[in-house]
Amino acid sequence: MAKRASRHSQRAKRLRLGKKICKLRKAKGWSQEALAASCGIHAHHLGKIERGETNATLATLLAIARTLRITISNLFQGIA
């Protein structure tokens, strides 16, 4: 049961992070394609991150934060 709850918690955190990235991206008026290209990742991968379907690497999250002109700590603020 604890393992199941842990997986649910991890998915919930991925969803919150993805929604935050999406919100920040849209606030800048950027498409997924534009943000992904600036970060050096594929738009399909960014879509999966925004939907909480995959774990992003630290390098990818740093690239997203840098491109959005925020700190990595700001990116994670309110996620945990």
N, C-alpha and C positions, 0 to 999 in steps of 0.2 A: 504494500500500500504506500509506503514512504517513497519508494522508487517512482511510482506512478504520479504522486503529488509533486515530486521533484521535477519530473519531465513536464508536467503541466505548468509549473512555476517558470521553468526555463523558456517554454513556448510563450508564456505571457510576457516575459521580459523581452524576448525577440520581437514580439508584436508591438510592444510599447516603443522600443527603439526604432523599429521600422516606420511606425506612424510618425514618430518625431522627425526622422530623416525626410519622410515624404512632406510633412508640414513645412519644414525649413526650405526644402527644394521648391515647393510651390510658392512660398512667400517671396522667393527670388524670381519667380516667373520662369523657372527652368523646367524643361522636359526631363524625363528619365534619361533619354538619350544624351542630352546635353551634359547632365551631371555625370553620367557614367563615362562619357568620353573624356571629360576633364579629370576624372579620377583614374583613368586608365583601366577601367573594367567594362565588361559587356553590359548593355542595358538590361538584358534578360537576368543577369546576376543581380543587378541593382533592384529589379522588380521583386525578385525572391527575397532580398534583404528587407525591402519595404513591407512585404506581406508577412514577414516573420517566418518564412519557410526554410531559411538556411542560416547557419552561423557565419558571420563575416569574420575574416581574419583581422587581427590588430592593424596590419598594414593597410587593409582596405578601409577600416574605420578611420584611421589617421588621414588617409587620402580624402575621404568624404568630409571629415571635419575641416581639413585645410582648405578644401575647395569651397565649402560653405562659409569659410572665414570665421570659424568658431574653434574653441579649444575642445580637446577630446573630453575634458571634464564637463564642459557644457553639453556635449552630445549625450553623455550618460546621466546628466542631472535629472532626477525624478524617475529614472528607469528602475532602479532597485527598489 
